[in-house]
Amino acid sequence: MAGGPAHPPRRDVLAVRVWTRRRGNVSAVTDKPFSDGIEAIFEVVHRLRAPGGCPWDREQTHESLRPYLLEETYELLEAIDAADDAKMMEELGDLLLQVAMHAEIAAGEGRFDAKQVSEAVAAKMVKRHPHVFGDTSVASADEVLRNWEHQKMQESRSAGSDESVVDRVPATLPALAWTLGLQKRAARVGFDFATPAAAAESVAEEARELAAAAGDRDRAFEEMGDLLFAIVSLARSLKVNPEDALRVAGQRFRKRFAAAEGELRRDGKTFTDLDDQATRELWEKTR
């Protein structure tokens, strides 16, 4: 950063608050180097990447920022899970910083800028919500989603594309989120279980097939995938986000395991000192 001390890569681009604190000649209240409102971060990023700006920020590319974008997204999710408003505001800001960086990089290469990004998504939202900005009527949120998917299909066909609705789910998503996305897209065009009970029966069937595959690693691998896919489908039919449910289950396990481990530690023991029965009893005790 111009005029600032050396800085670690991680926080320079991901937290403008660090930049403002390090500027000894700038008052955060009376002499801030940016406008009020949403424009602030875009102005700061423009300055950071301009000639004479920050060497580290200036050398970043879309590709080099990928891990930071993912990290900031997960940090925001963690703040949401914690219901921490201050942390949410901070992490939303860090995510907005990523948007500003990518838009500024593209603008510097003459491809598009932040104004075009904002106007394009606003226009898309207006077009995809004719029940708000037009005279279309909808009866439920599910109908909104079906209309949204139908409109995207129409747009794709008008453009001469033979892309499937499931092709639009990014394969770079974590497997659980990708699977959920595939199923949601398919369901919006009518490919779905009729009832949660039918989805549950699919889980039971896949579990039986996995049990029958014991001893055959290749088949077990395939059947495990089918079982996990069926479980995601059951969760979706019950309107349960499987990622959230699994995360909460993991948090319960972590808390319970730590309690059991602590009790063993007080007795000078570890789990390896217990037989199966003692382990089960301790586990029930910490429920």
C-alpha positions as CSV (number, residue, x, y, z in Angstrom):
1,M,0.0,0.0,0.0
2,A,1.3,3.4,-0.9
3,G,2.6,5.1,2.2
4,G,1.8,2.2,4.4
5,P,3.8,-0.5,6.1
6,A,4.5,-4.0,4.7
7,H,1.4,-6.1,4.8
8,P,0.4,-9.8,4.7
9,P,-1.4,-10.8,1.5
10,R,-4.4,-12.3,3.4
11,R,-5.8,-9.2,5.0
12,D,-4.8,-6.5,2.5
13,V,-7.3,-7.5,-0.1
14,L,-9.9,-9.1,2.2
15,A,-10.3,-6.3,4.8
16,V,-10.3,-2.6,4.0
17,R,-10.6,-2.0,7.7
18,V,-7.0,-3.0,8.0
19,W,-6.0,-0.6,5.2
20,T,-7.9,2.3,6.9
21,R,-6.3,1.6,10.3
22,R,-2.8,1.5,8.9
23,R,-3.2,4.9,7.2
24,G,-1.8,7.0,10.0
25,N,-2.6,10.3,8.2
26,V,-6.3,9.4,7.6
27,S,-9.1,9.9,10.1
28,A,-11.8,7.2,9.9
29,V,-14.4,9.9,10.6
30,T,-13.4,13.3,9.2
31,D,-10.8,12.5,6.5
32,K,-11.8,9.2,4.9
33,P,-10.6,8.7,1.4
34,F,-13.9,7.5,0.0
35,S,-17.5,8.5,-0.4
36,D,-20.5,7.6,1.7
37,G,-22.6,4.6,0.8
38,I,-22.1,1.6,-1.5
39,E,-19.6,3.4,-3.7
40,A,-17.0,3.5,-0.8
41,I,-15.5,0.0,-1.4
42,F,-15.4,0.4,-5.1
43,E,-13.5,3.7,-4.8
44,V,-11.0,2.2,-2.3
45,V,-10.4,-0.8,-4.6
46,H,-9.9,1.5,-7.6
47,R,-7.3,3.4,-5.7
48,L,-5.6,0.2,-4.5
49,R,-5.2,-1.1,-8.0
50,A,-4.4,2.2,-9.7
51,P,-0.8,3.2,-10.6
52,G,0.9,4.0,-7.3
53,G,-1.5,1.9,-5.3
54,C,-0.9,-1.3,-3.5
55,P,1.6,-3.7,-5.2
56,W,-0.1,-6.8,-3.9
57,D,-3.6,-5.7,-4.9
58,R,-2.4,-4.6,-8.3
59,E,-1.0,-8.0,-9.1
60,Q,-4.1,-10.0,-8.2
61,T,-6.2,-11.8,-10.9
62,H,-9.5,-13.5,-11.0
63,E,-7.7,-16.8,-10.6
64,S,-5.5,-15.7,-7.6
65,L,-8.6,-14.4,-5.8
66,R,-10.5,-17.7,-6.0
67,P,-9.4,-19.1,-2.6
68,Y,-10.2,-15.8,-0.9
69,L,-13.7,-15.7,-2.4
70,L,-14.4,-19.2,-1.1
71,E,-12.9,-18.4,2.3
72,E,-15.0,-15.3,2.7
73,T,-18.2,-17.1,1.8
74,Y,-17.6,-19.8,4.4
75,E,-16.7,-17.1,7.0
76,L,-20.0,-15.4,6.3
77,L,-21.9,-18.7,6.6
78,E,-20.2,-19.2,10.0
79,A,-21.3,-15.7,11.1
80,I,-24.9,-16.5,10.0
81,D,-24.8,-19.8,11.9
82,A,-23.7,-17.9,15.0
83,A,-26.4,-15.2,14.6
84,D,-23.6,-12.6,15.1
85,D,-24.8,-9.4,13.5
86,A,-21.5,-7.6,13.9
87,K,-19.6,-10.5,12.3
88,M,-22.2,-10.8,9.6
89,M,-21.8,-7.2,8.7
90,E,-18.0,-7.6,8.6
91,E,-18.1,-10.7,6.5
92,L,-20.7,-9.3,4.1
93,G,-18.2,-6.4,3.6
94,D,-15.4,-8.8,2.9
95,L,-17.5,-10.6,0.4
96,L,-18.5,-7.2,-1.2
97,L,-14.8,-6.5,-1.4
98,Q,-14.3,-9.6,-3.5
99,V,-17.0,-8.4,-5.9
100,A,-15.3,-5.0,-6.1
101,M,-11.9,-6.6,-6.8
102,H,-13.2,-8.8,-9.6
103,A,-15.1,-6.0,-11.2
104,E,-12.1,-3.7,-11.0
105,I,-9.9,-6.3,-12.6
106,A,-12.3,-6.7,-15.4
107,A,-12.7,-2.9,-15.8
108,G,-8.9,-2.6,-16.0
109,E,-8.9,-5.1,-18.9
110,G,-11.8,-3.2,-20.7
111,R,-14.3,-6.1,-20.3
112,F,-16.9,-4.8,-17.9
113,D,-17.1,-2.7,-14.8
114,A,-19.0,-2.6,-11.5
115,K,-21.8,-0.4,-12.9
116,Q,-22.5,-3.0,-15.6
117,V,-22.4,-5.8,-13.0
118,S,-25.0,-4.0,-10.8
119,E,-27.3,-2.9,-13.6
120,A,-27.2,-6.4,-15.2
121,V,-28.2,-8.2,-12.1
122,A,-30.9,-5.6,-11.3
123,A,-32.4,-6.0,-14.8
124,K,-32.3,-9.8,-14.4
125,M,-34.1,-9.7,-11.1
126,V,-36.8,-7.4,-12.6
127,K,-37.2,-9.7,-15.6
128,R,-37.4,-12.8,-13.4
129,H,-40.0,-11.3,-11.1
130,P,-43.0,-10.4,-13.4
131,H,-45.3,-11.0,-10.4
132,V,-43.7,-7.9,-8.7
133,F,-42.7,-5.7,-11.7
134,G,-45.4,-6.9,-14.1
135,D,-48.9,-8.2,-14.1
136,T,-48.2,-11.9,-13.6
137,S,-49.8,-13.6,-10.5
138,V,-48.3,-16.4,-8.5
139,A,-49.8,-18.5,-5.6
140,S,-46.7,-19.6,-3.8
141,A,-42.9,-19.4,-3.5
142,D,-42.7,-22.8,-5.2
143,E,-44.5,-21.4,-8.2
144,V,-42.1,-18.5,-8.3
145,L,-39.2,-20.9,-8.5
146,R,-40.9,-22.9,-11.3
147,N,-41.6,-19.8,-13.2
148,W,-38.0,-18.7,-12.7
149,E,-36.7,-22.0,-14.1
150,H,-39.1,-22.0,-17.0
151,Q,-38.0,-18.5,-17.9
152,K,-34.3,-19.4,-17.9
153,M,-35.1,-22.4,-20.1
154,Q,-36.9,-20.1,-22.5
155,E,-34.0,-17.7,-22.6
156,S,-31.6,-20.5,-23.2
157,R,-33.7,-21.9,-26.1
158,S,-34.1,-18.5,-27.6
159,A,-30.3,-18.2,-27.6
160,G,-30.1,-21.5,-29.5
161,S,-28.6,-23.4,-26.6
162,D,-29.4,-27.1,-25.9
163,E,-28.1,-26.8,-22.3
164,S,-29.9,-28.9,-19.7
165,V,-31.3,-27.3,-16.6
166,V,-28.9,-29.3,-14.5
167,D,-25.9,-28.1,-16.6
168,R,-26.3,-24.7,-14.9
169,V,-25.3,-26.1,-11.5
170,P,-21.6,-25.3,-11.0
171,A,-19.7,-28.6,-10.7
172,T,-17.1,-26.7,-8.6
173,L,-19.5,-26.7,-5.7
174,P,-18.8,-29.1,-2.8
175,A,-20.4,-32.5,-3.5
176,L,-23.3,-32.1,-1.1
177,A,-24.2,-28.6,-2.4
178,W,-23.8,-29.7,-6.0
179,T,-26.1,-32.7,-5.5
180,L,-28.7,-30.6,-3.8
181,G,-28.5,-28.1,-6.7
182,L,-28.9,-30.8,-9.3
183,Q,-32.0,-32.2,-7.6
184,K,-33.6,-28.8,-7.1
185,R,-33.2,-27.9,-10.7
186,A,-34.6,-31.3,-11.8
187,A,-37.5,-30.9,-9.4
188,R,-38.4,-27.5,-10.7
189,V,-39.1,-29.0,-14.1
190,G,-41.2,-31.9,-12.7
191,F,-38.6,-34.7,-12.0
192,D,-39.1,-35.5,-8.3
193,F,-40.5,-37.9,-5.8
194,A,-44.2,-37.6,-5.3
195,T,-44.0,-37.7,-1.5
196,P,-41.3,-37.7,1.3
197,A,-42.4,-41.3,2.0
198,A,-41.3,-42.3,-1.5
199,A,-38.0,-40.5,-1.0
200,A,-37.5,-42.4,2.3
201,E,-38.2,-45.7,0.6
202,S,-35.5,-44.8,-1.9
203,V,-33.0,-44.3,1.0
204,A,-34.0,-47.7,2.5
205,E,-33.5,-49.4,-0.9
206,E,-30.1,-47.8,-1.4
207,A,-29.1,-48.8,2.1
208,R,-30.0,-52.4,1.4
209,E,-28.0,-52.4,-1.8
210,L,-25.0,-50.9,0.0
211,A,-25.2,-53.6,2.7
212,A,-25.3,-56.3,-0.1
213,A,-22.1,-54.8,-1.6
214,A,-20.0,-55.5,1.4
215,G,-16.7,-57.0,0.3
216,D,-16.8,-55.5,-3.2
217,R,-15.0,-52.1,-2.9
218,D,-15.9,-50.8,-6.3
219,R,-19.6,-51.7,-6.0
220,A,-19.7,-50.3,-2.4
221,F,-18.2,-47.0,-3.7
222,E,-21.0,-46.8,-6.2
223,E,-23.7,-47.8,-3.8
224,M,-22.5,-45.4,-1.2
225,G,-22.8,-42.5,-3.7
226,D,-26.3,-43.6,-4.5
227,L,-27.2,-43.8,-0.8
228,L,-25.9,-40.3,-0.1
229,F,-27.7,-39.0,-3.2
230,A,-31.0,-40.5,-1.9
231,I,-30.4,-39.0,1.5
232,V,-30.0,-35.6,0.0
233,S,-33.2,-36.1,-1.9
234,L,-35.1,-37.1,1.3
235,A,-33.8,-34.1,3.1
236,R,-34.9,-31.8,0.2
237,S,-38.4,-33.4,0.2
238,L,-38.6,-32.7,3.9
239,K,-37.5,-29.1,3.3
240,V,-34.3,-29.7,5.3
241,N,-31.0,-28.3,4.1
242,P,-28.7,-31.4,4.3
243,E,-25.6,-29.2,4.6
244,D,-27.1,-27.4,7.6
245,A,-28.4,-30.6,9.2
246,L,-25.0,-32.3,8.8
247,R,-23.2,-29.3,10.2
248,V,-25.4,-29.2,13.3
249,A,-25.0,-32.9,13.8
250,G,-21.2,-32.4,13.6
251,Q,-21.4,-29.6,16.1
252,R,-23.4,-31.9,18.5
253,F,-20.8,-34.7,18.0
254,R,-17.9,-32.3,18.7
255,K,-19.5,-31.0,21.9
256,R,-20.5,-34.5,23.1
257,F,-17.1,-36.1,22.2
258,A,-15.2,-33.3,23.9
259,A,-17.3,-33.8,27.1
260,A,-16.6,-37.6,27.1
261,E,-13.0,-37.0,26.3
262,G,-12.8,-34.5,29.2
263,E,-14.3,-37.0,31.6
264,L,-11.8,-39.7,30.6
265,R,-8.9,-37.2,30.9
266,R,-10.0,-36.4,34.5
267,D,-9.6,-40.2,35.2
268,G,-6.3,-40.4,33.5
269,K,-7.7,-42.5,30.6
270,T,-8.3,-42.4,26.9
271,F,-10.9,-44.1,24.7
272,T,-8.3,-46.8,24.0
273,D,-8.6,-47.9,27.6
274,L,-12.3,-48.7,27.3
275,D,-14.0,-51.7,25.8
276,D,-17.1,-51.4,23.6
277,Q,-19.5,-51.6,26.5
278,A,-17.7,-48.9,28.6
279,T,-17.5,-46.7,25.5
280,R,-21.2,-47.0,24.9
281,E,-22.0,-46.2,28.5
282,L,-19.8,-43.2,28.5
283,W,-21.3,-41.9,25.3
284,E,-24.9,-42.3,26.7
285,K,-23.8,-40.5,29.9
286,T,-22.7,-37.4,27.9
287,R,-25.9,-37.2,25.8
